[in-house]
């Protein structure tokens, strides 16, 4: 709707709508013009980012031994252990690949970690312990033996991660209660529902170690 010119009583040549529209366009143009120098300034101070590509050889300290692998920057520790090492260490299982189940649990710097979420290049020079580092079929650790004695496994995919996590839990809290053990192992998931046997195995190790400390 056009407005009336108060001096002549005739319709005004410029309506409020057209005025506001023009003012908005002028403001937008001014903003663009004013922003140009800032953009140029930002471009001048933007830091250079080094892009890593291809593969490179590196050393991983696994189970007390230095192991050479050739990996890309995106290679996970899990993939390096299972597919790049010669011979491979396949005890660490690849199940979910998203850090949800704990089957790929290893120790990095003595702490439980999901190897599917850890980049191999970030682990160079850091002590890594896989399930193979605790024992073998011929010489099992007390935790591994207890898992066998208490039938703490079914399909077996989650078992290596549970063994590693149980070792770490009992080292951190040797006298942990059942509830505390459940909390300590809550980062590991058993699709078969073998939890009661897993906790029985952990508690059996606690009792055996306590008897050993008492000399009985």
C-alpha positions as a Markdown table, in Angstrom:
| # | Residue | x | y | z |
|---|---|---|---|---|
| 1 | Unk | 0.0 | 0.0 | 0.0 |
| 2 | Unk | 1.4 | 3.4 | -1.0 |
| 3 | Unk | 1.6 | 6.3 | 1.5 |
| 4 | Unk | 0.3 | 9.8 | 1.0 |
| 5 | Unk | 2.6 | 12.8 | 0.7 |
| 6 | Unk | 1.5 | 15.1 | 3.5 |
| 7 | Unk | 2.5 | 18.3 | 1.6 |
| 8 | Unk | 0.6 | 17.6 | -1.6 |
| 9 | Unk | -2.0 | 15.0 | -0.6 |
| 10 | Unk | -0.8 | 12.9 | -3.5 |
| 11 | Unk | 0.5 | 9.3 | -3.2 |
| 12 | Unk | 4.2 | 9.3 | -2.2 |
| 13 | Unk | 6.7 | 8.1 | -4.7 |
| 14 | Unk | 8.4 | 5.9 | -2.1 |
| 15 | Unk | 6.4 | 3.5 | 0.1 |
| 16 | Unk | 7.5 | 2.4 | 3.6 |
| 17 | Unk | 8.0 | -1.1 | 2.2 |
| 18 | Unk | 10.2 | 0.0 | -0.6 |
| 19 | Unk | 12.2 | 2.2 | 1.7 |
| 20 | Unk | 12.8 | -0.6 | 4.2 |
| 21 | Unk | 13.7 | -3.0 | 1.4 |
| 22 | Unk | 16.3 | -0.6 | 0.0 |
| 23 | Unk | 17.7 | 0.1 | 3.4 |
| 24 | Unk | 18.1 | -3.6 | 4.0 |
| 25 | Unk | 20.0 | -4.1 | 0.7 |
| 26 | Unk | 22.3 | -1.2 | 1.5 |
| 27 | Unk | 23.1 | -2.6 | 4.9 |
| 28 | Unk | 23.8 | -6.0 | 3.5 |
| 29 | Unk | 26.1 | -4.6 | 0.9 |
| 30 | Unk | 27.9 | -2.6 | 3.5 |
| 31 | Unk | 28.4 | -5.7 | 5.6 |
| 32 | Unk | 29.9 | -7.6 | 2.7 |
| 33 | Unk | 32.2 | -4.7 | 1.9 |
| 34 | Unk | 33.3 | -4.3 | 5.5 |
| 35 | Unk | 33.9 | -8.1 | 5.9 |
| 36 | Unk | 36.3 | -8.4 | 3.0 |
| 37 | Unk | 39.4 | -7.0 | 4.7 |
| 38 | Unk | 38.7 | -9.2 | 7.8 |
| 39 | Unk | 38.5 | -12.3 | 5.5 |
| 40 | Unk | 41.8 | -11.4 | 3.8 |
| 41 | Unk | 43.4 | -10.8 | 7.3 |
| 42 | Unk | 42.2 | -14.2 | 8.5 |
| 43 | Unk | 43.6 | -15.8 | 5.4 |
| 44 | Unk | 47.0 | -14.3 | 6.1 |
| 45 | Unk | 47.2 | -15.7 | 9.7 |
| 46 | Unk | 45.7 | -19.1 | 9.0 |
| 47 | Unk | 48.3 | -21.7 | 10.1 |
| 48 | Unk | 49.6 | -24.3 | 7.8 |
| 49 | Unk | 48.4 | -27.8 | 8.6 |
| 50 | Unk | 50.7 | -30.7 | 7.8 |
| 51 | Unk | 48.8 | -33.6 | 6.0 |
| 52 | Unk | 50.0 | -37.1 | 6.7 |
| 53 | Unk | 49.5 | -39.7 | 4.0 |
| 54 | Unk | 50.8 | -43.1 | 2.9 |
| 55 | Unk | 52.3 | -45.6 | 5.3 |
| 56 | Unk | 55.4 | -45.5 | 7.5 |
| 57 | Unk | 57.4 | -48.0 | 9.6 |
| 58 | Unk | 57.3 | -47.7 | 13.4 |
| 59 | Unk | 58.0 | -49.6 | 16.5 |
| 60 | Unk | 55.4 | -50.8 | 19.0 |
| 61 | Unk | 56.4 | -52.1 | 22.4 |
| 62 | Unk | 54.0 | -55.1 | 22.8 |
| 63 | Unk | 54.2 | -57.6 | 25.6 |
| 64 | Unk | 57.7 | -56.4 | 26.5 |
| 65 | Unk | 59.1 | -56.8 | 22.9 |
| 66 | Unk | 59.7 | -54.2 | 20.2 |
| 67 | Unk | 57.6 | -55.1 | 17.1 |
| 68 | Unk | 58.0 | -53.4 | 13.7 |
| 69 | Unk | 54.9 | -52.5 | 11.8 |
| 70 | Unk | 54.1 | -50.4 | 8.7 |
| 71 | Unk | 50.9 | -48.5 | 9.2 |
| 72 | Unk | 49.0 | -45.5 | 7.8 |
| 73 | Unk | 48.1 | -42.6 | 10.1 |
| 74 | Unk | 44.5 | -43.8 | 10.3 |
| 75 | Unk | 45.4 | -47.4 | 11.3 |
| 76 | Unk | 44.0 | -48.5 | 14.6 |
| 77 | Unk | 46.1 | -50.4 | 17.2 |
| 78 | Unk | 43.6 | -53.3 | 16.8 |
| 79 | Unk | 44.3 | -53.5 | 13.1 |
| 80 | Unk | 48.0 | -53.2 | 13.6 |
| 81 | Unk | 48.0 | -56.0 | 16.1 |
| 82 | Unk | 45.9 | -58.4 | 14.1 |
| 83 | Unk | 46.8 | -57.6 | 10.5 |
| 84 | Unk | 50.1 | -55.8 | 10.3 |
| 85 | Unk | 52.4 | -57.6 | 12.8 |
| 86 | Unk | 54.4 | -60.6 | 11.7 |
| 87 | Unk | 53.4 | -62.9 | 13.3 |
| 88 | Unk | 50.0 | -61.4 | 14.1 |
| 89 | Unk | 48.6 | -61.1 | 17.6 |
| 90 | Unk | 45.0 | -62.3 | 17.1 |
| 91 | Unk | 44.0 | -62.7 | 20.7 |
| 92 | Unk | 42.7 | -59.2 | 20.8 |
| 93 | Unk | 39.3 | -59.6 | 19.1 |
| 94 | Unk | 37.6 | -57.3 | 16.6 |
| 95 | Unk | 33.8 | -57.3 | 17.3 |
| 96 | Unk | 32.0 | -53.9 | 17.4 |
| 97 | Unk | 34.7 | -51.6 | 16.1 |
| 98 | Unk | 33.1 | -48.6 | 17.9 |
| 99 | Unk | 34.4 | -48.9 | 21.5 |
| 100 | Unk | 31.1 | -50.4 | 22.8 |
| 101 | Unk | 31.9 | -54.0 | 23.7 |
| 102 | Unk | 35.4 | -54.2 | 25.1 |
| 103 | Unk | 36.4 | -57.3 | 23.2 |
| 104 | Unk | 39.5 | -55.5 | 22.0 |
| 105 | Unk | 40.7 | -54.3 | 25.4 |
| 106 | Unk | 44.4 | -54.1 | 25.9 |
| 107 | Unk | 46.6 | -52.3 | 28.4 |
| 108 | Unk | 48.3 | -49.1 | 27.3 |
| 109 | Unk | 50.7 | -47.7 | 29.9 |
| 110 | Unk | 49.2 | -50.2 | 32.2 |
| 111 | Unk | 45.6 | -48.9 | 31.8 |
| 112 | Unk | 42.7 | -50.7 | 30.0 |
| 113 | Unk | 42.0 | -49.2 | 26.6 |
| 114 | Unk | 39.9 | -50.0 | 23.5 |
| 115 | Unk | 42.4 | -50.8 | 20.8 |
| 116 | Unk | 39.7 | -50.3 | 18.1 |
| 117 | Unk | 39.6 | -46.6 | 19.1 |
| 118 | Unk | 43.4 | -46.1 | 19.6 |
| 119 | Unk | 45.5 | -45.1 | 16.7 |
| 120 | Unk | 48.7 | -47.1 | 16.3 |
| 121 | Unk | 50.8 | -44.0 | 15.7 |
| 122 | Unk | 49.9 | -42.6 | 19.1 |
| 123 | Unk | 51.1 | -45.8 | 20.8 |
| 124 | Unk | 54.7 | -45.8 | 19.6 |
| 125 | Unk | 57.1 | -46.3 | 22.5 |
| 126 | Unk | 54.3 | -46.9 | 25.0 |
| 127 | Unk | 54.1 | -50.3 | 26.8 |
| 128 | Unk | 51.2 | -52.3 | 25.4 |
| 129 | Unk | 50.0 | -55.6 | 26.9 |
| 130 | Unk | 47.6 | -57.9 | 25.0 |
| 131 | Unk | 46.0 | -61.1 | 26.3 |
| 132 | Unk | 49.0 | -63.0 | 25.0 |
| 133 | Unk | 51.2 | -61.0 | 27.3 |
| 134 | Unk | 49.6 | -62.6 | 30.4 |
| 135 | Unk | 50.1 | -66.2 | 29.5 |
| 136 | Unk | 49.7 | -69.0 | 27.0 |
| 137 | Unk | 47.8 | -72.3 | 26.7 |
| 138 | Unk | 50.7 | -74.1 | 28.3 |
| 139 | Unk | 51.4 | -71.5 | 31.0 |
| 140 | Unk | 48.2 | -69.6 | 31.8 |
| 141 | Unk | 48.0 | -66.7 | 34.2 |
| 142 | Unk | 45.9 | -67.2 | 37.4 |
| 143 | Unk | 43.1 | -65.1 | 35.8 |
| 144 | Unk | 43.1 | -67.2 | 32.6 |
| 145 | Unk | 43.1 | -70.4 | 34.5 |
| 146 | Unk | 40.3 | -69.2 | 36.7 |
| 147 | Unk | 38.2 | -68.3 | 33.6 |
| 148 | Unk | 38.7 | -71.9 | 32.5 |
| 149 | Unk | 37.9 | -73.4 | 36.0 |
| 150 | Unk | 34.8 | -71.3 | 36.5 |
| 151 | Unk | 33.6 | -71.6 | 32.9 |
| 152 | Unk | 33.8 | -67.9 | 32.4 |
| 153 | Unk | 33.4 | -68.1 | 28.6 |
| 154 | Unk | 30.9 | -69.2 | 26.0 |
| 155 | Unk | 31.4 | -68.1 | 22.4 |
| 156 | Unk | 34.8 | -66.7 | 23.5 |
| 157 | Unk | 34.8 | -63.5 | 21.6 |
| 158 | Unk | 34.6 | -61.3 | 24.7 |
| 159 | Unk | 36.9 | -63.5 | 26.8 |
| 160 | Unk | 40.3 | -62.0 | 25.9 |
| 161 | Unk | 39.0 | -58.5 | 26.7 |
| 162 | Unk | 37.5 | -59.7 | 30.0 |
| 163 | Unk | 40.8 | -61.4 | 31.0 |
| 164 | Unk | 42.8 | -58.2 | 30.3 |
| 165 | Unk | 40.2 | -56.0 | 32.1 |
| 166 | Unk | 40.1 | -58.4 | 35.1 |
| 167 | Unk | 43.9 | -58.4 | 35.4 |
| 168 | Unk | 43.8 | -54.6 | 35.5 |
| 169 | Unk | 40.9 | -54.5 | 37.9 |
| 170 | Unk | 42.5 | -56.8 | 40.4 |
| 171 | Unk | 45.8 | -54.9 | 40.2 |
| 172 | Unk | 44.0 | -51.7 | 40.9 |
| 173 | Unk | 41.7 | -53.1 | 43.6 |
| 174 | Unk | 42.9 | -56.4 | 44.9 |
| 175 | Unk | 40.1 | -56.5 | 47.6 |
| 176 | Unk | 37.3 | -55.2 | 45.5 |
| 177 | Unk | 33.8 | -56.2 | 46.5 |
| 178 | Unk | 31.5 | -57.9 | 44.0 |
| 179 | Unk | 29.8 | -54.6 | 43.2 |
| 180 | Unk | 33.1 | -52.9 | 42.7 |
| 181 | Unk | 34.2 | -55.7 | 40.4 |
| 182 | Unk | 31.0 | -55.3 | 38.4 |
| 183 | Unk | 31.8 | -51.6 | 38.1 |
| 184 | Unk | 35.4 | -52.2 | 37.1 |
| 185 | Unk | 34.4 | -54.6 | 34.4 |
| 186 | Unk | 31.4 | -52.6 | 33.2 |
| 187 | Unk | 33.3 | -51.5 | 30.1 |
| 188 | Unk | 33.2 | -55.1 | 28.8 |
| 189 | Unk | 30.0 | -56.7 | 27.3 |
| 190 | Unk | 29.2 | -60.4 | 27.0 |
| 191 | Unk | 26.5 | -61.1 | 24.5 |
| 192 | Unk | 26.1 | -64.6 | 25.9 |
| 193 | Unk | 25.4 | -63.4 | 29.4 |
| 194 | Unk | 28.2 | -65.2 | 31.1 |
| 195 | Unk | 28.6 | -62.5 | 33.8 |
| 196 | Unk | 28.1 | -64.7 | 36.9 |
| 197 | Unk | 30.9 | -67.0 | 35.8 |
| 198 | Unk | 33.1 | -64.0 | 35.0 |
| 199 | Unk | 32.6 | -62.6 | 38.4 |
| 200 | Unk | 33.1 | -66.0 | 40.0 |
| 201 | Unk | 36.4 | -66.3 | 38.2 |
| 202 | Unk | 37.6 | -62.9 | 39.4 |
| 203 | Unk | 36.6 | -63.6 | 43.0 |
| 204 | Unk | 38.3 | -67.0 | 42.9 |
| 205 | Unk | 41.6 | -65.2 | 41.9 |
| 206 | Unk | 41.1 | -62.8 | 44.8 |
| 207 | Unk | 40.8 | -65.7 | 47.3 |
| 208 | Unk | 43.8 | -67.6 | 45.9 |
| 209 | Unk | 46.0 | -64.5 | 46.0 |
| 210 | Unk | 44.9 | -63.7 | 49.5 |
| 211 | Unk | 45.8 | -67.2 | 50.6 |
| 212 | Unk | 49.2 | -66.8 | 49.0 |
| 213 | Unk | 49.8 | -63.6 | 50.8 |
| 214 | Unk | 48.9 | -65.2 | 54.1 |
| 215 | Unk | 51.2 | -68.2 | 53.4 |
| 216 | Unk | 48.4 | -70.7 | 53.5 |
